[in-house]
Amino acid sequence: MANPKHLAILKQGGDVWNQWRGENINTAPDLRGTNLTKANLGLADLRGADLARALLDSSTQMDEKWRLVWEICLLYTSRCV
C-alpha cells in the first residue's frame, strides 16, 4: 500500500508535491496501489516514485512525458497495472 503521507502531499497539487520532493531528495515516493484515475497530477515530478499497481487511465491528468512513460509501460510490461 501507498504511504498515506506521500498520497496526502500529492493531493495538494504539483507545486506542493515538487517542493516536498526538493526537500526530501533521498525519499522514494511510495504510491503503490493508489487509485489515481481522474487525478490531476499536473506537473508533479514522479521520478523514482513507486507506482506499482497504481490505477491510472486516460482520465488521469499528467504531464505528457509521464503519460508517454505510462503508455510505453502498458505496451511492454504488465507491471504498470
MOBEL-V741154 format. One record per residue. N is the residue number from 1. RES is the residue in one letter. PSI is psi in whole degrees, -180 to 180 (none if undefined). D_CENTER is the distance of its C-alpha to the mean C-alpha in Angstrom with 1 decimal. Layout:
n:N res:RES psi:PSI d_center:D_CENTER
n:N res:RES psi:PSI d_center:D_CENTER
//
This chain:
n:1 res:M psi:154 d_center:13.6
n:2 res:A psi:156 d_center:10.8
n:3 res:N psi:118 d_center:12.2
n:4 res:P psi:-30 d_center:13.3
n:5 res:K psi:-41 d_center:13.6
n:6 res:H psi:-43 d_center:10.0
n:7 res:L psi:-42 d_center:9.1
n:8 res:A psi:-38 d_center:12.2
n:9 res:I psi:-44 d_center:11.3
n:10 res:L psi:-38 d_center:8.1
n:11 res:K psi:-15 d_center:10.5
n:12 res:Q psi:-8 d_center:12.9
n:13 res:G psi:165 d_center:11.4
n:14 res:G psi:-40 d_center:10.4
n:15 res:D psi:-46 d_center:13.7
n:16 res:V psi:-43 d_center:13.7
n:17 res:W psi:-49 d_center:10.3
n:18 res:N psi:-35 d_center:11.6
n:19 res:Q psi:-45 d_center:14.9
n:20 res:W psi:-43 d_center:13.8
n:21 res:R psi:-42 d_center:12.2
n:22 res:G psi:-32 d_center:15.6
n:23 res:E psi:-13 d_center:17.5
n:24 res:N psi:55 d_center:15.8
n:25 res:I psi:-20 d_center:15.7
n:26 res:N psi:6 d_center:16.7
n:27 res:T psi:124 d_center:14.1
n:28 res:A psi:115 d_center:11.4
n:29 res:P psi:133 d_center:8.4
n:30 res:D psi:103 d_center:8.8
n:31 res:L psi:26 d_center:6.5
n:32 res:R psi:133 d_center:9.1
n:33 res:G psi:10 d_center:10.6
n:34 res:T psi:139 d_center:8.8
n:35 res:N psi:105 d_center:10.0
n:36 res:L psi:15 d_center:7.7
n:37 res:T psi:139 d_center:10.8
n:38 res:K psi:8 d_center:12.3
n:39 res:A psi:150 d_center:9.6
n:40 res:N psi:98 d_center:10.0
n:41 res:L psi:-9 d_center:7.0
n:42 res:G psi:-124 d_center:10.1
n:43 res:L psi:25 d_center:10.3
n:44 res:A psi:133 d_center:7.6
n:45 res:D psi:105 d_center:7.9
n:46 res:L psi:9 d_center:5.1
n:47 res:R psi:131 d_center:8.4
n:48 res:G psi:-1 d_center:9.3
n:49 res:A psi:139 d_center:6.3
n:50 res:D psi:107 d_center:7.7
n:51 res:L psi:21 d_center:6.1
n:52 res:A psi:131 d_center:9.8
n:53 res:R psi:13 d_center:11.1
n:54 res:A psi:143 d_center:8.1
n:55 res:L psi:115 d_center:9.7
n:56 res:L psi:150 d_center:8.8
n:57 res:D psi:-170 d_center:11.9
n:58 res:S psi:-17 d_center:13.9
n:59 res:S psi:-9 d_center:13.7
n:60 res:T psi:120 d_center:10.0
n:61 res:Q psi:122 d_center:10.5
n:62 res:M psi:161 d_center:8.7
n:63 res:D psi:145 d_center:10.6
n:64 res:E psi:-35 d_center:12.9
n:65 res:K psi:-36 d_center:12.2
n:66 res:W psi:-34 d_center:8.6
n:67 res:R psi:-43 d_center:10.4
n:68 res:L psi:-44 d_center:13.1
n:69 res:V psi:-45 d_center:11.3
n:70 res:W psi:-45 d_center:10.0
n:71 res:E psi:-41 d_center:13.6
n:72 res:I psi:-42 d_center:15.3
n:73 res:C psi:-43 d_center:13.6
n:74 res:L psi:-35 d_center:14.9
n:75 res:L psi:-35 d_center:18.3
n:76 res:Y psi:-6 d_center:18.9
n:77 res:T psi:156 d_center:17.5
n:78 res:S psi:2 d_center:16.9
n:79 res:R psi:-7 d_center:14.2
n:80 res:C psi:-20 d_center:11.4
n:81 res:V psi:none d_center:12.8
//
